[in-house]
Amino acid sequence: MLVLRSSYAEALDLLREAPPPALAHSETAVRRKTAQGIALDFLQRFDEAQRALSEAQQLAAAFQPDLLGDVLQAQGNLEISRKNYPAASAAFHQALQLDRQRHLSNQETNVLGSLGYLAMWEEHYDEAIGWFKESLNRSQAVGSDYTVAKVLGNIGWNYSVVGDFENAEDLLKQADRASLKAGLPGDHVKWLNALSDVYFQQHRYDLAGSTSGEALLQARKIGDNRDITSCLNSSSDIALATGLVDAAEKYNREALAIEQAGLDQFGGASSTIISGRIAMSRRHFREAEETFQKVIRAPNMETPLRWQAQAYLAQAYAADNLPAVAEAEFRKAIGTIETARAAVERQDFRVSFLSSAFQFYTAYMDFLVSRGRSLDALAVADLSRSQSLAESLSLDSPSSTPSFSRFHPRSLAARFHSTFLFYSLGERLSYLWVITPQKISLLTLPPQEEIDALAKSYREALSTSPLDPLSTPGSSGGKLYSILVQPAAKLIPRDSRVILFPDGSLDTLNFETLVVPAPHPHYWIEDVTLSVADSLALLDRPRPATSLRNAHLLLVGDPTPADPLFPPLPQGPAEMNIVERYFPASHRDVLTGSSATPPAYLQADPGRFQFIHFVTHGTASRLQPLESAIILTLSGDSYKLYAREIITRPLHAFLVTISACNGAGNRAYAGEGLVGLSWAFLRAGAHNVISALWEVSDASTPKLMDSLYRGLNRGEDPATALRNAKLALLHSGGLYQKPYYWAPFQLYTGS
């Protein structure tokens, strides 16, 4: 109990006396040595810990075989502390085998958690979460509060590493409550401190500071040096971010003193990086450079710490007016980041992984802009978006470092006969690149926080009520136009095509609804034909020339309801009839009612259709984008066609239309662009996707879809056909002229 409460010295005092001879080979003797080894491990007295565990293993093997798994688990944790990961893996797997042979379910649950902990240290974050979830299910089933608390916290920490801060926050709060309930004050400190880092990554500095301060206070009470230095480093980070350099230096000196005294062997690299940042903020560049190099050159350095040191070193060189050296270091940092990201196997984690490193791409962009290299800065911005979608499309994945010589966005704009508006939102400054066939212009915009607040307010207003922004003076729609479009307006001819490359909160903003003030208030859709893309690199694919005349349709919808949350769509059958009449019977496959199941779609060979259309409900997962789903008829134990399943079937579709609620998803990771169902279909290979930003009107949607397919049948491209369908509603003079009815649908293009 003392070890669980992080009272390691007190535990060792209690364990000092050897058992009497009658208990020399008993369970007590084995558990005494095991507990000694665990306490010494936490105190970072590794040689003594090894001697204690070796004795425990010998005793268990000879006299108490049911305890051998517990000893091996403690041995594995010691090997992790010593960063001997192969030995840790061998110990854990041996323990798991023994526990399963002897049907020791509680011990097996603990070992599963330890395997997750090992994968976490090996930077296999997706694998770690898999192990932890298996352990969590088992520990909840047997009511093990202790294991539940630890596993919840470890899952939350892993989510924070891969950039899924929303999921991380929720799980770390659960873990903190569970730790207090289970009487684990040391874990309470760990999860509080991890939660403060989640707030910090989201720039929520007030919450980060108060949470970190509470964690440090509790860590000092317990006296665990590892937790104390971790909390001190968090406090230093927050102080630096808020301009309190003296406070950061005070925290940093205390952390370094603990580490230099040999009382903590884990936080040294982080403390060293912070020390370098403090030197850089005081313009002591030589000191900063030497400090960052210590981390970079250290053997077996964790990858996130190495890329941080490389990126900060690059910024130090830039501030010291050494641009060539700075650029070389920026490229090294990006190479390190992308190598680590490529090792993440699960696609939903690869989507979010870049969030935790995106600040360094932003720093590189800022550096290039400051050197007058706006085109090269655009190449870096585009690189940060292009990796995930490229991997399963029909082109090679972009290089992990930008190739400035092969980057020709003007040629791409000419090929699409369009003006490109490429946005990059930043904490201090945001950028807009305006790309035409003739020139590239870089404009500066307000900070992300200001844009985010307006975009959120306007989107919520449009999606929750049929208001008319044209009759609302000073609406967010007008303000957003003046910030996001007006600076570029003179470069955008009227009645031209515009392809948007949004970022952050702009991913869920329909620019067509922005209010243009002159010559009279009107929506921007009346001036331009808009579509949305994720990355310049990913637009550079062959563009198919497809018309309805020879195309094949896969129509899926009007399923049999399997859940009261997803009732029948009253106009669903009407929309199905409208769409299918544009295709001859020999050129359409229809899955409806009881046949509209997830397996039926997957088995229909969707890659052979040029058009795919869904008429049903949809869900967008904010926590895990690939858990977004199209709601179909129950088959087996599922009625959801998940985004993670969609990406497993290669597509060649010219157009996929998701006439469903929340089809596009409402979550975007830093620099990543589209997520949810639209992202999944583009990733699978679709060239264009139409989906909804918010719950669509069942009454107006059949009218819009009829106009859309009528335009496609006339030979219009999807962007033109969708715009004309929206304008028909806008100019109808009735209720449907309001954005609530026509604005949810957007066209996302991948070629």
C-alpha positions in Angstrom: 0.0 0.0 0.0 2.9 2.4 0.7 4.4 1.7 -2.7 1.1 2.3 -4.4 0.9 5.6 -2.5 4.4 6.5 -3.7 5.8 6.4 -0.1 8.8 4.4 -1.3 11.3 5.2 1.5 8.7 4.4 4.1 8.0 1.1 2.4 11.7 0.1 2.4 11.9 0.9 6.1 9.0 -1.5 6.7 10.6 -4.2 4.6 14.0 -4.0 6.1 13.6 -6.9 8.6 14.0 -10.3 7.0 11.2 -12.9 7.7 11.9 -15.7 10.2 13.2 -19.0 8.9 9.8 -20.6 8.9 8.7 -18.1 6.2 12.0 -18.1 4.3 10.4 -19.8 1.3 6.9 -18.5 1.7 4.7 -16.1 -0.4 5.7 -13.4 2.2 9.4 -13.8 1.3 8.7 -13.5 -2.4 6.4 -10.5 -2.1 8.9 -8.7 0.3 11.7 -8.9 -2.3 9.4 -7.9 -5.1 8.1 -4.9 -3.2 11.7 -3.9 -2.4 12.6 -4.1 -6.1 9.6 -2.0 -7.1 10.3 0.7 -4.5 14.0 0.8 -5.4 13.1 1.1 -9.1 10.9 4.1 -8.4 13.7 5.6 -6.3 16.0 5.1 -9.4 18.4 2.9 -7.4 18.4 0.4 -10.2 21.3 -1.9 -9.2 19.8 -2.5 -5.8 16.4 -3.0 -7.4 17.9 -5.7 -9.7 19.4 -7.6 -6.8 16.1 -7.6 -4.9 14.1 -8.8 -8.0 16.7 -11.5 -8.8 16.3 -12.9 -5.3 12.5 -12.7 -5.7 12.6 -14.6 -9.0 14.8 -17.4 -7.6 12.5 -17.9 -4.6 9.3 -17.8 -6.8 10.7 -20.2 -9.4 11.7 -22.7 -6.6 8.9 -22.4 -4.1 6.1 -20.1 -5.3 5.5 -20.5 -9.0 2.1 -18.7 -8.9 4.0 -15.5 -8.0 6.6 -15.8 -10.8 4.4 -13.7 -13.2 4.3 -10.8 -10.6 8.1 -10.8 -10.2 8.6 -10.9 -14.0 6.2 -7.9 -14.4 8.2 -6.0 -11.8 11.4 -7.0 -13.7 9.9 -5.7 -17.0 9.1 -2.4 -15.4 12.7 -2.1 -14.1 14.0 -2.8 -17.6 11.8 0.0 -18.9 13.3 2.3 -16.3 16.8 1.3 -17.6 15.5 1.7 -21.2 16.3 -1.9 -22.0 13.1 -2.4 -24.0 13.9 -5.9 -25.5 14.5 -7.3 -22.0 11.3 -5.7 -20.8 9.3 -7.2 -23.6 10.7 -10.7 -22.9 9.9 -10.4 -19.2 6.3 -9.2 -19.8 5.5 -11.9 -22.4 6.9 -14.6 -20.2 4.7 -13.3 -17.4 1.7 -13.2 -19.6 2.3 -16.8 -20.7 2.6 -18.0 -17.1 -0.5 -16.1 -15.9 -2.6 -17.5 -18.8 -1.3 -21.0 -18.1 -2.3 -20.7 -14.5 -5.6 -18.8 -15.2 -4.5 -15.9 -13.1 -6.9 -13.3 -14.6 -6.0 -10.3 -12.3 -2.3 -10.8 -13.0 -2.9 -11.1 -16.7 -4.8 -7.8 -16.7 -1.8 -6.1 -15.0 0.6 -7.5 -17.6 -1.5 -6.3 -20.5 -1.2 -2.8 -19.0 2.5 -3.2 -18.7 2.8 -4.2 -22.3 1.0 -1.0 -23.2 3.4 0.9 -21.0 6.3 -0.7 -22.8 4.8 0.1 -26.2 4.3 3.7 -25.1 8.0 4.0 -24.2 9.0 2.5 -27.5 6.9 5.3 -29.1 4.4 2.7 -30.6 1.5 4.8 -29.4 -1.3 3.0 -31.3 -0.1 -0.4 -30.1 0.1 1.0 -26.6 -3.6 2.1 -26.7 -4.6 -1.4 -28.0 -2.9 -3.1 -25.0 -4.3 -0.6 -22.5 -7.9 -0.9 -23.9 -7.7 -4.7 -23.5 -6.4 -4.2 -19.9 -9.1 -1.7 -19.2 -11.9 -4.0 -20.3 -10.7 -6.8 -18.1 -10.0 -4.5 -15.1 -13.5 -3.0 -15.3 -15.0 -6.4 -15.5 -13.3 -7.6 -12.3 -13.8 -4.2 -10.5 -10.1 -3.4 -10.1 -10.1 0.3 -9.3 -6.4 0.4 -9.1 -5.8 -0.9 -12.6 -8.7 1.1 -14.1 -7.2 4.3 -12.8 -3.7 3.6 -14.2 -4.9 2.4 -17.5 -7.3 5.3 -18.1 -4.4 7.7 -17.4 -2.0 5.9 -19.7 -4.6 5.8 -22.5 -5.2 9.6 -22.0 -1.5 10.3 -22.1 -1.0 8.3 -25.4 -3.9 10.3 -27.0 -2.2 13.5 -26.0 1.1 12.4 -27.7 -0.7 11.7 -31.0 -2.5 15.0 -30.8 -6.0 13.9 -29.9 -6.3 16.4 -27.1 -10.0 16.2 -26.7 -9.9 12.5 -26.1 -6.9 13.0 -23.9 -8.6 15.6 -21.7 -11.6 13.4 -21.1 -9.6 10.3 -20.2 -7.1 12.1 -18.0 -10.0 13.7 -16.0 -11.5 10.2 -15.6 -8.1 8.8 -14.5 -7.6 11.6 -12.0 -11.0 10.9 -10.3 -10.3 7.2 -10.4 -6.9 7.7 -8.8 -8.3 9.7 -5.9 -11.0 7.1 -5.4 -8.4 4.3 -5.4 -6.1 6.1 -3.0 -3.3 6.7 -5.5 -1.9 10.2 -4.8 1.1 9.6 -7.0 -1.0 8.9 -10.0 -3.2 11.9 -9.1 -0.1 14.0 -9.6 0.8 12.3 -12.8 -2.6 12.7 -14.4 -3.0 16.3 -13.2 0.4 17.2 -14.8 -0.5 15.4 -18.0 -3.8 17.3 -18.1 -2.0 20.6 -17.7 0.1 19.7 -20.7 -3.0 19.0 -22.7 -4.3 22.5 -21.8 -0.9 23.9 -22.6 -0.9 22.3 -26.1 -4.3 24.0 -26.8 -2.9 27.4 -25.6 -5.4 27.3 -22.6 -2.7 28.8 -20.4 -4.8 29.8 -17.4 -6.1 26.3 -17.0 -2.7 24.9 -17.7 -1.1 27.1 -15.0 -3.6 26.3 -12.3 -3.6 22.6 -13.0 0.2 22.4 -13.1 0.5 24.4 -9.9 -1.8 22.0 -8.1 0.2 19.0 -9.4 3.5 20.5 -8.2 2.0 21.2 -4.8 0.9 17.6 -4.4 4.2 16.3 -5.8 6.2 18.2 -3.2 4.0 16.7 -0.5 4.7 13.1 -1.7 8.4 13.8 -2.4 8.7 11.8 -5.6 11.6 13.5 -7.4 10.5 12.3 -10.8 7.1 13.8 -10.5 8.5 17.0 -9.0 10.9 17.6 -11.9 8.1 16.8 -14.4 5.8 19.3 -12.7 8.6 21.9 -12.6 9.2 21.5 -16.3 5.5 21.9 -17.0 5.5 25.1 -15.0 8.6 26.3 -16.9 6.9 25.7 -20.2 3.8 27.7 -19.2 5.9 30.5 -17.8 7.8 30.8 -21.1 4.7 30.7 -23.2 3.2 33.6 -21.2 6.5 35.7 -21.2 7.5 35.1 -17.5 11.1 34.2 -18.2 12.3 34.8 -14.7 9.7 32.4 -13.3 10.6 29.8 -15.9 14.3 30.1 -15.0 13.4 29.6 -11.3 11.5 26.4 -12.0 14.2 25.2 -14.4 17.0 25.7 -11.9 15.2 23.6 -9.3 14.6 20.8 -11.8 18.2 20.8 -13.0 19.5 20.7 -9.4 17.4 17.6 -8.6 18.6 15.9 -11.8 22.3 16.9 -11.3 22.2 15.5 -7.8 21.2 12.1 -9.3 17.8 12.2 -7.7 15.9 11.9 -11.0 17.2 10.3 -14.2 14.1 10.9 -16.4 13.4 14.6 -16.8 16.9 15.7 -17.7 16.4 16.1 -21.4 13.2 18.1 -21.0 14.8 20.3 -18.4 17.8 20.8 -20.7 15.6 21.9 -23.6 13.8 24.4 -21.4 17.2 25.7 -20.3 18.1 26.2 -23.9 14.9 28.0 -24.6 15.5 30.3 -21.6 18.9 31.1 -23.0 17.4 31.8 -26.4 14.8 34.1 -25.0 17.6 36.1 -23.3 19.4 36.2 -26.7 22.3 34.1 -25.3 22.5 32.2 -28.6 25.7 30.3 -28.1 24.6 29.0 -24.8 21.3 27.9 -26.3 22.9 26.2 -29.3 25.2 24.2 -27.0 22.3 23.2 -24.8 20.1 21.9 -27.6 23.1 20.0 -29.1 23.4 18.0 -25.8 19.9 16.6 -26.3 20.4 16.0 -30.1 23.6 14.1 -29.6 22.5 12.0 -26.7 22.2 8.3 -27.5 18.8 6.6 -27.2 17.0 10.0 -26.9 13.2 9.8 -27.2 12.1 10.9 -30.7 9.8 13.7 -29.6 12.5 15.3 -27.5 15.0 15.0 -30.3 12.8 16.8 -32.8 12.0 19.5 -30.2 15.7 20.1 -29.7 16.3 20.2 -33.4 13.5 22.6 -34.0 14.4 25.0 -31.2 18.1 24.8 -32.4 16.9 25.9 -35.8 15.0 28.8 -34.3 18.1 29.8 -32.3 20.2 29.8 -35.4 17.6 31.9 -37.2 17.5 34.4 -34.3 21.3 34.5 -34.4 21.1 35.5 -38.1 22.5 32.2 -39.4 19.8 31.4 -42.0 21.6 28.6 -43.8 22.4 26.6 -40.7 18.9 27.3 -39.4 17.3 25.9 -42.5 19.4 22.7 -42.4 18.3 22.2 -38.8 14.6 22.8 -39.6 14.8 20.1 -42.3 16.4 17.7 -39.9 13.6 18.3 -37.4 10.9 17.7 -40.0 12.6 14.6 -41.2 12.7 13.2 -37.6 9.0 14.1 -37.1 7.9 12.3 -40.3 10.0 9.2 -39.6 8.3 8.8 -36.3 4.9 9.5 -37.7 5.4 6.9 -40.5 6.0 4.3 -37.8 2.4 4.8 -36.4 0.3 2.1 -38.0 -3.3 3.0 -37.2 -4.6 5.6 -39.6 -6.7 7.6 -37.1 -3.6 8.2 -35.0 -1.6 9.2 -38.1 -4.2 11.8 -38.8 -3.8 13.4 -35.4 -0.1 12.8 -34.9 1.0 15.9 -36.6 -0.9 18.1 -34.2 1.7 17.7 -31.5 4.5 18.8 -33.9 2.7 21.3 -36.0 4.2 24.3 -34.1 7.6 23.4 -35.6 6.2 23.5 -39.1 4.7 26.9 -38.2 8.1 28.1 -36.9 9.7 27.0 -40.2 7.1 28.8 -42.2 7.6 32.0 -40.1 11.4 31.7 -40.7 11.0 31.4 -44.5 8.5 34.3 -44.6 10.9 36.5 -42.6 13.5 35.7 -45.3 11.2 36.8 -48.1 10.6 33.2 -49.3 6.8 33.1 -49.2 6.7 30.4 -51.9 8.9 28.1 -49.9 6.8 28.8 -46.8 3.8 27.7 -48.8 5.6 24.4 -49.7 6.2 23.7 -46.0 2.6 24.6 -45.1 1.4 22.2 -47.8 3.7 19.4 -46.7 2.2 19.5 -43.2 -1.2 18.6 -44.7 -0.4 16.2 -47.5 1.1 13.2 -45.8 -2.0 11.4 -44.5 -4.2 11.5 -47.6 -1.4 10.6 -50.0 -0.6 7.2 -48.6 -3.5 5.3 -50.1 -4.1 7.3 -53.2 -2.8 6.5 -56.6 0.3 8.7 -56.2 3.4 8.3 -54.2 3.4 9.8 -50.7 5.1 13.2 -50.7 8.7 13.4 -49.4 9.0 14.1 -45.7 10.9 17.3 -46.5 9.8 20.0 -48.9 11.2 20.0 -52.4 11.1 23.7 -53.3 12.3 23.1 -56.9 9.4 20.8 -57.8 6.7 23.0 -56.2 4.7 24.8 -58.9 1.3 25.9 -57.5 0.8 28.5 -60.3 0.8 25.8 -62.9 -1.8 23.8 -60.8 -4.0 26.9 -60.6 -3.8 27.3 -64.4 -4.7 23.7 -64.9 -7.8 24.1 -62.7 -8.6 27.5 -64.2 -9.0 28.7 -60.6 -7.8 31.0 -57.9 -6.4 29.1 -54.9 -6.9 30.6 -51.4 -4.5 28.7 -49.0 -5.0 29.5 -45.3 -2.6 28.8 -42.4 -3.8 29.9 -39.0 -1.2 30.7 -36.3 -1.1 31.7 -32.7 0.5 35.1 -33.3 0.0 35.5 -37.1 -2.1 33.8 -39.8 -1.3 33.7 -43.5 -3.2 33.6 -46.7 -1.6 32.7 -50.0 -3.5 33.8 -53.0 -2.4 31.7 -56.0 -3.4 32.5 -59.6 -1.9 31.3 -62.9 0.0 34.6 -63.0 1.2 35.3 -59.5 1.4 34.2 -55.8 0.6 36.8 -53.2 1.1 36.4 -49.4 -1.2 38.2 -47.1 -1.1 38.4 -43.3 -4.3 37.8 -41.3 -5.2 38.1 -37.6 -4.2 35.5 -35.0 -6.1 32.2 -34.9 -7.9 33.0 -31.7 -9.8 35.9 -33.3 -10.7 34.0 -36.4 -11.7 30.9 -34.5 -14.2 32.8 -32.3 -15.9 34.4 -35.3 -16.0 31.1 -37.3 -17.5 29.2 -34.4 -20.1 31.8 -33.7 -21.2 32.0 -37.4 -21.3 28.3 -38.0 -23.4 27.7 -34.9 -25.8 30.5 -35.9 -26.3 29.0 -39.4 -26.6 25.4 -38.4 -29.1 25.8 -35.5 -31.7 28.2 -37.0 -32.8 29.4 -40.4 -31.6 32.9 -39.9 -30.9 35.4 -42.7 -27.4 36.9 -42.2 -28.2 39.4 -45.0 -30.8 41.1 -42.7 -28.5 41.0 -39.7 -26.3 44.1 -39.6 -22.8 43.4 -38.3 -23.1 39.6 -38.5 -20.1 37.3 -38.1 -20.6 36.5 -41.8 -19.7 40.0 -42.8 -16.8 40.3 -40.4 -15.4 37.0 -41.7 -15.6 38.1 -45.3 -13.7 41.3 -44.4 -10.9 39.3 -42.7 -10.7 36.2 -44.9 -11.6 37.3 -48.4 -11.7 41.1 -48.7 -7.9 41.4 -48.7 -7.7 39.1 -51.7 -10.9 40.3 -53.5 -9.0 42.3 -56.2 -7.2 39.1 -57.2 -10.4 37.1 -57.7 -12.4 37.9 -60.8 -16.2 37.8 -60.5 -17.8 34.6 -61.7 -14.5 32.7 -61.5 -13.6 29.5 -59.8 -12.0 29.4 -56.3 -10.5 26.4 -54.5 -10.1 26.8 -50.8 -7.5 25.2 -48.7 -8.8 25.9 -45.2 -7.1 25.4 -41.9 -8.3 24.7 -38.3 -11.8 26.2 -37.6 -12.1 27.2 -41.3 -12.5 23.5 -42.2 -16.1 23.7 -40.9 -17.0 27.2 -42.3 -18.9 27.4 -45.6 -17.3 30.4 -47.3 -20.2 30.6 -49.7 -22.3 32.1 -46.9 -19.9 34.9 -46.1 -21.6 38.3 -46.6 -20.1 40.6 -49.3 -21.0 44.2 -48.5 -21.0 45.8 -51.9 -22.5 46.8 -54.2 -25.3 45.5 -51.9 -25.2 42.8 -49.2 -25.1 39.4 -50.8 -23.6 35.9 -50.2 -20.2 35.2 -51.8 -21.7 32.2 -53.6 -23.2 34.7 -56.0 -19.8 35.9 -57.1 -17.7 32.7 -57.4 -17.8 28.9 -57.7 -16.3 27.4 -54.7 -14.8 24.0 -53.8 -12.6 22.8 -51.0 -9.3 20.8 -51.1 -6.9 19.5 -48.5 -3.4 19.9 -50.2 -1.8 21.3 -53.3 0.3 18.2 -53.7 -2.8 15.9 -53.6 -4.6 17.9 -56.4 -1.8 16.9 -58.8 -3.5 13.8 -60.0 -5.1 13.0 -63.4 -8.6 14.5 -63.6 -11.2 12.1 -65.0 -13.7 13.3 -67.6 -16.9 11.6 -66.6 -20.5 12.3 -67.5 -23.7 10.6 -66.5 -24.4 9.2 -69.9 -22.0 6.3 -69.6 -21.5 6.3 -65.9 -22.5 3.6 -63.3 -24.2 4.5 -60.0 -24.2 2.8 -56.7 -27.2 4.2 -54.7 -27.4 3.2 -51.1 -30.1 4.5 -48.7 -33.5 4.5 -47.0 -32.3 1.7 -44.7 -34.5 -0.2 -42.2 -34.1 1.7 -38.9 -32.1 -0.1 -36.3 -31.9 2.6 -33.6 -34.5 5.2 -32.4 -31.8 7.8 -32.7 -31.9 7.4 -36.5 -35.5 7.3 -37.6 -36.7 7.0 -41.2 -36.1 10.1 -43.4 -39.6 11.0 -44.6 -38.2 12.3 -48.0 -35.6 9.5 -48.3 -37.5 7.4 -50.8 -38.3 10.5 -52.9 -34.6 11.4 -53.1 -33.7 7.8 -54.0 -36.2 8.0 -56.9 -34.9 11.3 -58.0 -31.3 10.2 -58.2 -31.8 6.8 -59.8 -33.9 8.2 -62.7 -30.8 9.9 -64.0 -29.2 6.5 -64.7 -30.6 3.7 -66.9 -31.5 0.5 -65.0 -28.5 -1.3 -66.6 -26.1 1.4 -65.1 -27.3 1.4 -61.5 -27.1 -0.8 -58.5 -29.5 0.1 -55.7 -29.1 -1.0 -52.1 -32.2 0.0 -50.1 -34.3 -1.2 -47.2 -33.1 -4.5 -45.8 -30.4 -4.8 -48.4 -28.7 -1.5 -47.5 -26.3 -3.0 -45.0 -22.6 -2.2 -44.3 -21.4 -5.6 -45.7 -23.5 -5.1 -48.8 -21.6 -1.9 -49.6 -18.2 -3.4 -48.9 -19.1 -6.5 -51.1 -20.6 -4.4 -54.0 -17.1 -3.7 -55.4 -17.5 0.1 -55.0 -14.4 0.7 -57.0 -16.3 0.0 -60.3 -18.8 2.9 -59.9 -18.2 6.4 -61.2 -21.0 7.8 -58.9 -21.9 6.7 -55.4 -24.8 8.3 -53.5 -26.0 7.7 -49.9 -29.4 8.8 -48.6 -29.4 8.2 -44.9 -28.2 9.5 -41.5 -24.6 9.9 -40.7 -22.5 10.5 -37.6 -19.2 12.3 -37.1 -17.0 11.2 -34.3 -15.2 14.2 -32.7 -12.9 12.0 -30.8 -11.9 9.5 -33.5 -12.5 10.7 -37.0 -12.4 7.2 -38.5 -15.2 6.2 -36.2 -17.5 8.5 -38.2 -20.2 6.4 -39.9 -23.0 6.1 -42.4 -26.1 4.6 -40.8 -27.5 1.6 -42.7 -29.6 -1.5 -42.0 -28.5 -3.8 -39.2 -26.4 -6.8 -40.2 -25.0 -9.0 -37.6 -24.2 -6.7 -34.6 -23.6 -3.5 -36.6 -25.6 -1.0 -38.7 -22.8 1.5 -39.2 -20.5 1.7 -42.2 -17.4 3.2 -40.6 -14.9 5.5 -42.2 -12.2 3.1 -41.2 -14.0 0.5 -43.3 -14.5 2.8 -46.2 -10.8 3.4 -46.6 -10.2 -0.3 -47.1 -12.1 -0.4 -50.5 -10.2 1.5 -53.2 -12.4 3.9 -55.2 -12.2 5.5 -58.6 -15.5 7.4 -58.3 -15.8 10.7 -60.0 -18.3 11.8 -57.3 -19.4 10.5 -54.0 -22.4 12.2 -52.4 -23.2 11.8 -48.8 -26.7 13.1 -48.3 -26.5 12.6 -44.6 -26.3 14.5 -41.3 -22.8 15.7 -40.3 -21.2 13.8 -43.2 -18.1 16.0 -43.4 -17.3 15.6 -39.7 -16.8 18.5 -37.3 -13.3 18.0 -36.2 -10.0 19.1 -37.8 -6.5 18.5 -36.4 -3.8 21.1 -36.8 -2.7 21.4 -40.4 -4.6 18.2 -41.4 -7.7 19.5 -43.0 -10.6 17.2 -43.8 -11.6 14.4 -41.4 -14.6 12.1 -41.1 -16.5 10.6 -43.9 -15.4 13.1 -46.6 -11.8 12.5 -45.7 -12.3 8.7 -45.8 -13.8 8.7 -49.3 -11.1 11.0 -50.7 -8.5 8.8 -49.0 -10.0 5.7 -50.6 -9.5 7.4 -54.0 -12.7 9.3 -54.8 -12.0 12.4 -56.9 -14.9 14.6 -55.5 -17.1 14.3 -52.4 -20.2 16.2 -51.6 -21.1 16.1 -47.9 -22.8 18.1 -45.2 -21.2 20.3 -42.5 -24.3 20.1 -40.3 -27.6 18.3 -40.2 -29.4 18.8 -43.4 -33.1 19.5 -44.1 -34.9 16.5 -45.2 -37.4 18.7 -46.9 -35.1 20.8 -49.1 -32.4 18.2 -49.9 -34.4 16.3 -52.6 -34.9 19.6 -54.5 -31.2 20.4 -54.2 -30.2 16.9 -55.4 -32.6 17.0 -58.3 -31.0 20.2 -59.5 -27.5 18.8 -58.9 -28.0 15.7 -61.0 -29.8 17.8 -63.7 -26.7 19.9 -64.0 -24.4 16.9 -64.1 -26.6 15.4 -66.8 -26.1 18.7 -68.8 -22.4 18.1 -68.6 -21.6 20.5 -65.7 -18.8 19.7 -63.4 -19.7 18.9 -59.8 -18.7 22.4 -58.5 -20.8 24.2 -61.1 -23.7 21.8 -60.7 -23.7 22.1 -56.9 -23.5 25.9 -57.0 -26.3 26.2 -59.5 -28.5 23.9 -57.3 -27.8 26.1 -54.3 -28.5 29.3 -56.2 -31.8 27.8 -57.3 -32.9 27.5 -53.7 -31.3 30.8 -52.8 -33.3 32.6 -55.5 -36.5 30.6 -54.9 -38.1 33.4 -52.9 -39.4 31.1 -50.2 -38.1 29.6 -47.0 -35.3 27.6 -48.7 -33.5 30.8 -49.7 -31.9 30.9 -46.2 -28.4 29.3 -45.8 -29.7 26.8 -43.3 -31.2 24.9 -46.2 -28.7 25.1 -49.0 -25.3 25.8 -47.3 -24.6 22.5 -45.4 -23.4 20.8 -48.5 -19.8 21.4 -49.7 -17.8 20.0 -52.5 -14.4 18.5 -51.5 -12.1 17.8 -54.3 -9.1 15.4 -54.5 -8.2 16.0 -58.1 
